[in-house]
Amino acid sequence: MKKIITSEKIPIKLWLADIEEGAMRQVKNIANHPYAFHHVAIMPDAHEGYGMPIGGVMAVKDAIIPNAVGVDIGCGVCAQKTLIKEIDADTIKSIMSEIRKVIPLGFNRHKTRQDENLMPALSNGMFCVNKEWDMACKSLGTLGGGNHFIEIQKSNEGYIWIMLHSGSRNLGKKVADYYNKSAIEHCRKKNQLELVKQELAYLPMDSDIGKSYFKEMNFCLDYALANRKLMMKRIKDIILNIIPSTKYEEFINIAHNYASKEFHFGEDVIVHRKGATKAEIGQLGIIPGSQGSKSYIVKGLGNKESYNSCSHGAGRKMGRKQAIRELDLEEEIKKLDEKGVIHSIRTKRDLDEASSAYKDIDMVMKNQEDLIEIIISLNPIAVVKG
């Protein structure tokens, strides 16, 4: 931990030395939220989001805040170790080419429903999920856009790894938007207009609408995992077709946009992790870097001050429009080419995902040495971006 701020309703515990003005304003807003509990924890990759900063961890009593979860509910990263030690550039290019044929990217989805047996189980009261079922079935096994990626990496132990980052696709956004609207209506009825202005409207956990959001949010969490699992299976099948002798080890998965019922500091609370991941004692996790930088497999240290949490990645230091406006295309391409990374920076508009738009992953990792232990470091070989 780098700093504790005690000027607000509850303490703010920061795992970074510098934080942008907009993100700090949001941090203070969540620390002063009427349902905020004990303290808020801000991870070293923190930056401004909607309502609550990305990289924020907030415990809440008796309420749930849709914008403290975010729109891509259940977004996360999974990784799989292969027992391959050597792979040439032509083989990598063949694998990446096949991935692009099998996995829809960006706004694209499958033309037909995928196997519905892979979908999470439905239950009563899932208004949004039922309405979006057909779209969700067609979006299963798709990457999405923004900072979502598929990477082939090589570990410090010499093995090839597959890593991918994706979420609940448009389903999570539909759920988030619907229930955030309900939260806004609730706060307006209570004359809590400042919370609406701060984009921190809440739902009471004991209300029917609060229970419905929690149920649909958890469906999205499971759906996002099913989405990653299907993509990983198809990537593994591609590799097996090209390298028939390939064997795989443990599948690792970690989510970073959700709320869960937990017990902290003697109380039952709802912990909101927005761009933060769970890091309980001994729990395996994944912290990806930016395009072209290292990623890490980590083990949690169970630090109670962070609500057993850690960062979800490097974290942005430039907004998307700012990166496109200010970064030099040739320079960013040169950085990746010099590292030998088969990358996806082609045009000026791709600069929103350039490595220079993100924080230094080494500094992020150093700032959270009391939250996680590094187990394996992974260097990028090739990347597909959404």
C-alpha positions as a Markdown table, in Angstrom:
| # | Residue | x | y | z |
|---|---|---|---|---|
| 1 | Met | 0.0 | 0.0 | 0.0 |
| 2 | Lys | 1.3 | 3.4 | -1.0 |
| 3 | Lys | -1.1 | 5.8 | 0.8 |
| 4 | Ile | -4.1 | 6.2 | 3.1 |
| 5 | Ile | -6.4 | 9.2 | 2.8 |
| 6 | Thr | -8.6 | 9.9 | 5.8 |
| 7 | Ser | -10.4 | 13.1 | 4.7 |
| 8 | Glu | -13.6 | 11.4 | 3.5 |
| 9 | Lys | -16.4 | 9.4 | 5.3 |
| 10 | Ile | -14.4 | 6.2 | 5.2 |
| 11 | Pro | -10.6 | 5.8 | 4.6 |
| 12 | Ile | -9.2 | 5.4 | 1.0 |
| 13 | Lys | -6.3 | 2.9 | 0.7 |
| 14 | Leu | -4.2 | 3.4 | -2.4 |
| 15 | Trp | -1.8 | 1.0 | -4.1 |
| 16 | Leu | -0.4 | 3.6 | -6.4 |
| 17 | Ala | 1.5 | 6.8 | -5.8 |
| 18 | Asp | -0.2 | 9.0 | -8.5 |
| 19 | Ile | -3.8 | 8.9 | -9.6 |
| 20 | Glu | -5.4 | 11.2 | -12.2 |
| 21 | Glu | -7.7 | 13.9 | -11.1 |
| 22 | Gly | -10.9 | 12.4 | -12.5 |
| 23 | Ala | -10.2 | 9.0 | -11.0 |
| 24 | Met | -9.5 | 10.6 | -7.6 |
| 25 | Arg | -12.8 | 12.5 | -7.7 |
| 26 | Gln | -14.6 | 9.2 | -8.3 |
| 27 | Val | -12.6 | 7.6 | -5.5 |
| 28 | Lys | -13.8 | 10.2 | -3.1 |
| 29 | Asn | -17.4 | 9.8 | -4.3 |
| 30 | Ile | -17.4 | 6.1 | -3.6 |
| 31 | Ala | -15.8 | 6.7 | -0.1 |
| 32 | Asn | -18.6 | 9.0 | 0.7 |
| 33 | His | -21.4 | 6.8 | -0.7 |
| 34 | Pro | -24.1 | 6.3 | 2.0 |
| 35 | Tyr | -23.8 | 2.5 | 1.8 |
| 36 | Ala | -20.0 | 2.3 | 1.6 |
| 37 | Phe | -18.4 | 0.1 | 4.3 |
| 38 | His | -15.1 | 0.3 | 6.2 |
| 39 | His | -12.7 | 1.6 | 3.5 |
| 40 | Val | -12.3 | 1.6 | -0.3 |
| 41 | Ala | -9.2 | 0.0 | -1.9 |
| 42 | Ile | -7.7 | 1.3 | -5.1 |
| 43 | Met | -5.5 | -0.9 | -7.1 |
| 44 | Pro | -2.3 | 0.2 | -8.9 |
| 45 | Asp | -3.8 | 0.1 | -12.4 |
| 46 | Ala | -6.6 | 2.5 | -11.4 |
| 47 | His | -8.0 | 5.0 | -13.9 |
| 48 | Glu | -11.2 | 6.9 | -14.5 |
| 49 | Gly | -14.3 | 4.9 | -15.4 |
| 50 | Tyr | -18.1 | 5.5 | -15.2 |
| 51 | Gly | -19.1 | 6.3 | -11.6 |
| 52 | Met | -16.4 | 4.1 | -10.0 |
| 53 | Pro | -12.8 | 4.1 | -11.2 |
| 54 | Ile | -11.5 | 1.0 | -13.0 |
| 55 | Gly | -9.2 | -0.7 | -10.5 |
| 56 | Gly | -11.6 | 0.1 | -7.6 |
| 57 | Val | -12.7 | -2.3 | -4.8 |
| 58 | Met | -15.7 | -1.2 | -2.7 |
| 59 | Ala | -17.6 | -3.1 | 0.0 |
| 60 | Val | -21.2 | -2.1 | 0.5 |
| 61 | Lys | -23.7 | -2.9 | 3.2 |
| 62 | Asp | -27.3 | -3.8 | 2.1 |
| 63 | Ala | -27.1 | -2.3 | -1.4 |
| 64 | Ile | -25.6 | -3.0 | -4.8 |
| 65 | Ile | -24.4 | -0.5 | -7.3 |
| 66 | Pro | -24.6 | -1.4 | -11.0 |
| 67 | Asn | -22.0 | 1.1 | -12.1 |
| 68 | Ala | -19.6 | -0.2 | -9.5 |
| 69 | Val | -19.7 | -3.5 | -11.5 |
| 70 | Gly | -19.6 | -1.9 | -14.9 |
| 71 | Val | -21.2 | -2.8 | -18.3 |
| 72 | Asp | -19.0 | -5.7 | -19.3 |
| 73 | Ile | -20.2 | -7.9 | -16.4 |
| 74 | Gly | -17.9 | -10.9 | -15.8 |
| 75 | Cys | -15.2 | -9.7 | -18.1 |
| 76 | Gly | -12.0 | -11.5 | -17.3 |
| 77 | Val | -8.9 | -13.4 | -18.5 |
| 78 | Cys | -8.2 | -17.1 | -18.9 |
| 79 | Ala | -4.9 | -18.8 | -19.7 |
| 80 | Gln | -3.8 | -22.3 | -20.6 |
| 81 | Lys | -0.3 | -23.7 | -20.6 |
| 82 | Thr | 0.8 | -26.0 | -23.4 |
| 83 | Leu | 3.8 | -28.3 | -23.2 |
| 84 | Ile | 5.2 | -26.9 | -26.4 |
| 85 | Lys | 8.6 | -25.4 | -26.0 |
| 86 | Glu | 9.5 | -24.4 | -29.6 |
| 87 | Ile | 7.2 | -22.9 | -32.2 |
| 88 | Asp | 8.3 | -21.0 | -35.4 |
| 89 | Ala | 6.9 | -17.8 | -36.9 |
| 90 | Asp | 5.2 | -19.5 | -39.8 |
| 91 | Thr | 3.4 | -21.9 | -37.5 |
| 92 | Ile | 2.3 | -19.0 | -35.2 |
| 93 | Lys | 1.0 | -17.1 | -38.2 |
| 94 | Ser | -1.0 | -20.1 | -39.4 |
| 95 | Ile | -2.5 | -20.5 | -35.9 |
| 96 | Met | -3.5 | -16.8 | -35.7 |
| 97 | Ser | -4.9 | -16.9 | -39.2 |
| 98 | Glu | -7.2 | -19.9 | -38.3 |
| 99 | Ile | -8.2 | -18.1 | -35.0 |
| 100 | Arg | -9.5 | -15.2 | -37.1 |
| 101 | Lys | -11.6 | -17.6 | -39.2 |
| 102 | Val | -13.2 | -19.4 | -36.2 |
| 103 | Ile | -13.6 | -16.6 | -33.6 |
| 104 | Pro | -15.6 | -13.5 | -34.5 |
| 105 | Leu | -14.0 | -10.3 | -33.5 |
| 106 | Gly | -15.2 | -6.8 | -32.6 |
| 107 | Phe | -19.0 | -6.4 | -33.0 |
| 108 | Asn | -19.2 | -9.6 | -35.0 |
| 109 | Arg | -21.0 | -12.7 | -33.8 |
| 110 | His | -21.8 | -16.1 | -35.1 |
| 111 | Lys | -24.6 | -16.4 | -37.7 |
| 112 | Thr | -26.2 | -19.3 | -35.9 |
| 113 | Arg | -26.8 | -20.1 | -32.3 |
| 114 | Gln | -24.0 | -22.0 | -30.6 |
| 115 | Asp | -24.6 | -25.1 | -28.5 |
| 116 | Glu | -27.1 | -24.0 | -25.9 |
| 117 | Asn | -25.9 | -26.8 | -23.6 |
| 118 | Leu | -22.9 | -24.5 | -23.0 |
| 119 | Met | -25.0 | -21.7 | -21.7 |
| 120 | Pro | -25.5 | -21.2 | -18.0 |
| 121 | Ala | -28.7 | -22.4 | -16.5 |
| 122 | Leu | -31.7 | -20.1 | -16.6 |
| 123 | Ser | -33.9 | -19.3 | -13.6 |
| 124 | Asn | -37.0 | -17.4 | -13.0 |
| 125 | Gly | -37.0 | -13.6 | -13.1 |
| 126 | Met | -34.3 | -13.1 | -15.6 |
| 127 | Phe | -36.0 | -10.4 | -17.7 |
| 128 | Cys | -32.9 | -9.2 | -19.6 |
| 129 | Val | -31.4 | -12.6 | -20.2 |
| 130 | Asn | -34.6 | -14.0 | -21.6 |
| 131 | Lys | -35.0 | -11.1 | -23.9 |
| 132 | Glu | -31.5 | -11.3 | -25.2 |
| 133 | Trp | -31.2 | -15.1 | -25.3 |
| 134 | Asp | -30.9 | -15.5 | -29.1 |
| 135 | Met | -28.3 | -12.8 | -29.3 |
| 136 | Ala | -26.4 | -14.3 | -26.4 |
| 137 | Cys | -26.4 | -17.8 | -28.0 |
| 138 | Lys | -24.9 | -16.3 | -31.2 |
| 139 | Ser | -22.3 | -14.3 | -29.3 |
| 140 | Leu | -21.0 | -17.3 | -27.4 |
| 141 | Gly | -17.4 | -17.9 | -28.4 |
| 142 | Thr | -16.8 | -14.4 | -29.7 |
| 143 | Leu | -14.0 | -12.0 | -28.6 |
| 144 | Gly | -15.5 | -8.5 | -28.7 |
| 145 | Gly | -13.6 | -5.3 | -29.1 |
| 146 | Gly | -11.7 | -2.7 | -27.1 |
| 147 | Asn | -9.0 | -4.1 | -25.0 |
| 148 | His | -10.1 | -7.8 | -25.5 |
| 149 | Phe | -7.3 | -10.0 | -27.0 |
| 150 | Ile | -6.0 | -13.4 | -27.8 |
| 151 | Glu | -2.3 | -13.9 | -27.2 |
| 152 | Ile | 0.2 | -16.6 | -27.8 |
| 153 | Gln | 3.0 | -16.2 | -25.2 |
| 154 | Lys | 6.2 | -17.8 | -24.0 |
| 155 | Ser | 6.9 | -18.2 | -20.3 |
| 156 | Asn | 10.1 | -17.7 | -18.4 |
| 157 | Glu | 10.0 | -21.5 | -18.0 |
| 158 | Gly | 10.1 | -21.9 | -21.8 |
| 159 | Tyr | 6.6 | -23.1 | -22.5 |
| 160 | Ile | 4.0 | -21.7 | -24.9 |
| 161 | Trp | 0.8 | -20.3 | -23.3 |
| 162 | Ile | -2.5 | -19.2 | -24.7 |
| 163 | Met | -4.2 | -16.2 | -23.0 |
| 164 | Leu | -7.5 | -14.5 | -23.8 |
| 165 | His | -9.4 | -11.6 | -22.4 |
| 166 | Ser | -13.1 | -11.2 | -23.1 |
| 167 | Gly | -16.4 | -10.7 | -21.3 |
| 168 | Ser | -20.2 | -11.1 | -21.5 |
| 169 | Arg | -20.4 | -9.3 | -24.8 |
| 170 | Asn | -23.5 | -7.2 | -25.3 |
| 171 | Leu | -25.6 | -9.2 | -22.8 |
| 172 | Gly | -23.7 | -7.7 | -19.9 |
| 173 | Lys | -24.3 | -4.2 | -21.2 |
| 174 | Lys | -28.0 | -4.8 | -21.6 |
| 175 | Val | -28.2 | -6.1 | -18.0 |
| 176 | Ala | -26.1 | -3.2 | -16.7 |
| 177 | Asp | -28.0 | -0.5 | -18.5 |
| 178 | Tyr | -31.4 | -1.9 | -17.5 |
| 179 | Tyr | -30.7 | -2.1 | -13.8 |
| 180 | Asn | -28.7 | 1.1 | -13.7 |
| 181 | Lys | -31.8 | 2.8 | -15.0 |
| 182 | Ser | -33.8 | 1.2 | -12.2 |
| 183 | Ala | -31.2 | 2.3 | -9.7 |
| 184 | Ile | -31.5 | 5.9 | -11.0 |
| 185 | Glu | -35.3 | 5.8 | -10.6 |
| 186 | His | -34.9 | 4.5 | -7.1 |
| 187 | Cys | -32.5 | 7.2 | -6.1 |
| 188 | Arg | -34.6 | 9.9 | -7.6 |
| 189 | Lys | -37.6 | 8.7 | -5.6 |
| 190 | Lys | -35.4 | 8.9 | -2.5 |
| 191 | Asn | -34.2 | 12.4 | -3.6 |
| 192 | Gln | -30.6 | 11.2 | -3.7 |
| 193 | Leu | -29.9 | 13.2 | -6.8 |
| 194 | Glu | -26.2 | 13.6 | -6.0 |
| 195 | Leu | -25.7 | 9.8 | -6.3 |
| 196 | Val | -27.4 | 10.0 | -9.7 |
| 197 | Lys | -25.1 | 12.8 | -10.8 |
| 198 | Gln | -22.1 | 10.9 | -9.6 |
| 199 | Glu | -23.3 | 7.8 | -11.6 |
| 200 | Leu | -23.4 | 5.8 | -8.3 |
| 201 | Ala | -27.1 | 5.0 | -8.1 |
| 202 | Tyr | -27.9 | 1.9 | -6.1 |
| 203 | Leu | -30.5 | -0.8 | -5.5 |
| 204 | Pro | -31.4 | -2.1 | -2.1 |
| 205 | Met | -30.2 | -5.7 | -1.8 |
| 206 | Asp | -33.5 | -6.8 | 0.0 |
| 207 | Ser | -35.7 | -5.4 | -2.8 |
| 208 | Asp | -37.1 | -7.5 | -5.7 |
| 209 | Ile | -35.2 | -5.4 | -8.2 |
| 210 | Gly | -31.9 | -5.7 | -6.3 |
| 211 | Lys | -32.3 | -9.4 | -6.1 |
| 212 | Ser | -33.1 | -9.6 | -9.8 |
| 213 | Tyr | -30.0 | -7.6 | -10.7 |
| 214 | Phe | -27.8 | -9.8 | -8.5 |
| 215 | Lys | -29.2 | -12.9 | -10.2 |
| 216 | Glu | -28.8 | -11.6 | -13.8 |
| 217 | Met | -25.3 | -10.2 | -13.0 |
| 218 | Asn | -24.3 | -13.7 | -11.8 |
| 219 | Phe | -25.7 | -15.2 | -15.0 |
| 220 | Cys | -23.5 | -12.8 | -17.0 |
| 221 | Leu | -20.5 | -13.8 | -14.9 |
| 222 | Asp | -21.1 | -17.5 | -15.8 |
| 223 | Tyr | -21.9 | -16.6 | -19.4 |
| 224 | Ala | -18.6 | -14.7 | -19.7 |
| 225 | Leu | -16.7 | -17.7 | -18.4 |
| 226 | Ala | -18.6 | -20.0 | -20.9 |
| 227 | Asn | -17.7 | -17.6 | -23.6 |
| 228 | Arg | -14.0 | -17.8 | -22.7 |
| 229 | Lys | -14.1 | -21.6 | -22.4 |
| 230 | Leu | -15.6 | -22.0 | -25.8 |
| 231 | Met | -13.0 | -19.7 | -27.4 |
| 232 | Met | -10.2 | -21.5 | -25.6 |
| 233 | Lys | -11.5 | -24.9 | -26.8 |
| 234 | Arg | -11.5 | -23.7 | -30.4 |
| 235 | Ile | -8.0 | -22.3 | -30.1 |
| 236 | Lys | -6.8 | -25.6 | -28.6 |
| 237 | Asp | -8.4 | -27.5 | -31.5 |
| 238 | Ile | -6.7 | -25.2 | -34.0 |
| 239 | Ile | -3.3 | -25.8 | -32.4 |
| 240 | Leu | -3.9 | -29.6 | -32.2 |
| 241 | Asn | -4.7 | -29.6 | -36.0 |
| 242 | Ile | -1.4 | -27.9 | -36.7 |
| 243 | Ile | 0.7 | -29.5 | -34.0 |
| 244 | Pro | -1.0 | -32.9 | -33.3 |
| 245 | Ser | 1.3 | -33.8 | -30.3 |
| 246 | Thr | 0.2 | -30.7 | -28.2 |
| 247 | Lys | -0.7 | -31.4 | -24.6 |
| 248 | Tyr | -2.2 | -28.9 | -22.1 |
| 249 | Glu | -2.1 | -28.2 | -18.4 |
| 250 | Glu | -4.5 | -26.5 | -16.0 |
| 251 | Phe | -7.0 | -23.9 | -17.2 |
| 252 | Ile | -6.8 | -20.7 | -15.2 |
| 253 | Asn | -9.6 | -18.2 | -15.1 |
| 254 | Ile | -10.2 | -14.9 | -13.3 |
| 255 | Ala | -13.0 | -12.3 | -13.6 |
| 256 | His | -12.7 | -8.6 | -12.9 |
| 257 | Asn | -16.1 | -6.9 | -13.2 |
| 258 | Tyr | -18.6 | -8.3 | -10.6 |
| 259 | Ala | -20.0 | -8.0 | -7.1 |
| 260 | Ser | -20.1 | -10.9 | -4.6 |
| 261 | Lys | -21.3 | -11.7 | -1.1 |
| 262 | Glu | -18.3 | -11.9 | 1.2 |
| 263 | Phe | -17.4 | -11.6 | 4.8 |
| 264 | His | -14.9 | -8.8 | 5.7 |
| 265 | Phe | -14.1 | -7.0 | 9.0 |
| 266 | Gly | -16.8 | -8.9 | 10.9 |
| 267 | Glu | -19.7 | -8.1 | 8.5 |
| 268 | Asp | -21.5 | -9.7 | 5.6 |
| 269 | Val | -21.0 | -7.3 | 2.7 |
| 270 | Ile | -21.3 | -7.0 | -1.1 |
| 271 | Val | -17.8 | -6.5 | -2.5 |
| 272 | His | -17.7 | -4.7 | -5.9 |
| 273 | Arg | -14.6 | -5.3 | -8.0 |
| 274 | Lys | -14.5 | -3.1 | -11.1 |
| 275 | Gly | -11.3 | -3.8 | -13.0 |
| 276 | Ala | -9.9 | -5.7 | -10.0 |
| 277 | Thr | -9.6 | -9.4 | -9.4 |
| 278 | Lys | -9.8 | -11.7 | -6.3 |
| 279 | Ala | -6.5 | -12.6 | -4.8 |
| 280 | Glu | -7.3 | -14.9 | -1.8 |
| 281 | Ile | -4.4 | -16.8 | -0.2 |
| 282 | Gly | -3.0 | -19.3 | -2.7 |
| 283 | Gln | -5.5 | -18.4 | -5.4 |
| 284 | Leu | -4.0 | -18.4 | -8.9 |
| 285 | Gly | -4.7 | -15.3 | -10.9 |
| 286 | Ile | -3.7 | -13.6 | -14.2 |
| 287 | Ile | -2.5 | -10.0 | -14.6 |
| 288 | Pro | -2.0 | -9.2 | -18.3 |
| 289 | Gly | 0.1 | -6.4 | -19.5 |
| 290 | Ser | -0.6 | -4.2 | -22.5 |
| 291 | Gln | 0.0 | -5.2 | -26.1 |
| 292 | Gly | 3.6 | -6.1 | -26.4 |
| 293 | Ser | 4.5 | -6.2 | -22.7 |
| 294 | Lys | 4.7 | -9.0 | -20.2 |
| 295 | Ser | 1.8 | -10.7 | -18.5 |
| 296 | Tyr | 1.9 | -12.6 | -15.2 |
| 297 | Ile | 0.5 | -15.7 | -13.6 |
| 298 | Val | 0.2 | -14.8 | -9.9 |
| 299 | Lys | -0.7 | -16.3 | -6.5 |
| 300 | Gly | -2.8 | -14.3 | -4.1 |
| 301 | Leu | -1.5 | -13.3 | -0.7 |
| 302 | Gly | -5.0 | -12.7 | 0.8 |
| 303 | Asn | -4.4 | -9.2 | 1.9 |
| 304 | Lys | -7.5 | -8.1 | 3.9 |
| 305 | Glu | -6.8 | -4.4 | 3.4 |
| 306 | Ser | -7.5 | -4.9 | -0.3 |
| 307 | Tyr | -10.5 | -7.2 | 0.4 |
| 308 | Asn | -8.3 | -10.0 | -0.9 |
| 309 | Ser | -7.9 | -8.3 | -4.3 |
| 310 | Cys | -5.3 | -7.2 | -6.8 |
| 311 | Ser | -5.1 | -5.4 | -10.1 |
| 312 | His | -6.7 | -6.7 | -13.3 |
| 313 | Gly | -4.0 | -5.5 | -15.7 |
| 314 | Ala | -1.7 | -2.6 | -16.5 |
| 315 | Gly | -4.4 | 0.0 | -16.6 |
| 316 | Arg | -4.7 | 2.9 | -19.0 |
| 317 | Lys | -2.8 | 6.1 | -18.7 |
| 318 | Met | -4.3 | 7.6 | -21.8 |
| 319 | Gly | -7.9 | 7.7 | -23.0 |
| 320 | Arg | -8.6 | 6.0 | -26.3 |
| 321 | Lys | -9.2 | 9.3 | -28.3 |
| 322 | Gln | -6.1 | 10.8 | -26.7 |
| 323 | Ala | -3.9 | 7.8 | -27.6 |
| 324 | Ile | -5.1 | 8.0 | -31.3 |
| 325 | Arg | -4.5 | 11.7 | -31.3 |
| 326 | Glu | -1.1 | 11.9 | -29.6 |
| 327 | Leu | 0.8 | 8.6 | -30.2 |
| 328 | Asp | 3.1 | 8.1 | -33.2 |
| 329 | Leu | 2.0 | 5.2 | -35.4 |
| 330 | Glu | 5.4 | 4.4 | -36.8 |
| 331 | Glu | 7.0 | 4.5 | -33.3 |
| 332 | Glu | 4.5 | 2.2 | -31.8 |
| 333 | Ile | 4.9 | -0.3 | -34.6 |
| 334 | Lys | 8.7 | -0.1 | -34.3 |
| 335 | Lys | 8.5 | -0.9 | -30.6 |
| 336 | Leu | 6.5 | -4.1 | -31.2 |
| 337 | Asp | 8.5 | -5.1 | -34.3 |
| 338 | Glu | 11.8 | -4.8 | -32.3 |
| 339 | Lys | 10.4 | -7.2 | -29.7 |
| 340 | Gly | 9.5 | -9.6 | -32.4 |
| 341 | Val | 5.7 | -9.5 | -31.6 |
| 342 | Ile | 3.2 | -10.4 | -34.3 |
| 343 | His | 0.8 | -7.6 | -33.4 |
| 344 | Ser | -2.3 | -5.8 | -34.5 |
| 345 | Ile | -1.2 | -2.2 | -34.8 |
| 346 | Arg | -1.9 | -1.3 | -38.5 |
| 347 | Thr | -3.5 | 2.1 | -38.7 |
| 348 | Lys | -3.8 | 5.3 | -36.6 |
| 349 | Arg | -7.1 | 4.1 | -35.1 |
| 350 | Asp | -5.4 | 1.0 | -33.6 |
| 351 | Leu | -3.3 | 3.3 | -31.4 |
| 352 | Asp | -6.0 | 3.2 | -28.7 |
| 353 | Glu | -4.5 | -0.2 | -27.8 |
| 354 | Ala | -0.9 | 0.6 | -28.2 |
| 355 | Ser | 1.4 | -0.2 | -25.3 |
| 356 | Ser | 2.2 | 3.5 | -24.7 |
| 357 | Ala | -1.5 | 4.1 | -23.9 |
| 358 | Tyr | -1.1 | 1.9 | -20.8 |
| 359 | Lys | 0.8 | 2.1 | -17.5 |
| 360 | Asp | 4.1 | 0.4 | -17.0 |
| 361 | Ile | 3.2 | -3.2 | -16.0 |
| 362 | Asp | 6.5 | -3.6 | -14.1 |
| 363 | Met | 5.6 | -0.6 | -11.9 |
| 364 | Val | 2.0 | -1.9 | -11.4 |
| 365 | Met | 3.4 | -5.3 | -10.3 |
| 366 | Lys | 5.9 | -3.6 | -7.9 |
| 367 | Asn | 3.1 | -1.6 | -6.3 |
| 368 | Gln | 1.2 | -4.7 | -5.3 |
| 369 | Glu | 3.9 | -6.9 | -3.9 |
| 370 | Asp | 1.9 | -7.1 | -0.7 |
| 371 | Leu | -1.2 | -8.4 | -2.7 |
| 372 | Ile | 0.3 | -11.1 | -5.0 |
| 373 | Glu | 3.3 | -13.3 | -5.6 |
| 374 | Ile | 4.5 | -13.7 | -9.2 |
| 375 | Ile | 4.6 | -17.3 | -10.2 |
| 376 | Ile | 5.3 | -17.1 | -14.0 |
| 377 | Ser | 6.1 | -14.3 | -16.4 |
| 378 | Leu | 4.9 | -14.5 | -20.0 |
| 379 | Asn | 6.3 | -12.7 | -23.0 |
| 380 | Pro | 4.0 | -12.0 | -26.0 |
| 381 | Ile | 4.7 | -13.7 | -29.3 |
| 382 | Ala | 1.6 | -12.9 | -31.2 |
| 383 | Val | -1.7 | -11.1 | -30.5 |
| 384 | Val | -5.1 | -10.8 | -32.0 |
| 385 | Lys | -7.1 | -7.8 | -30.9 |
| 386 | Gly | -10.9 | -7.3 | -31.0 |
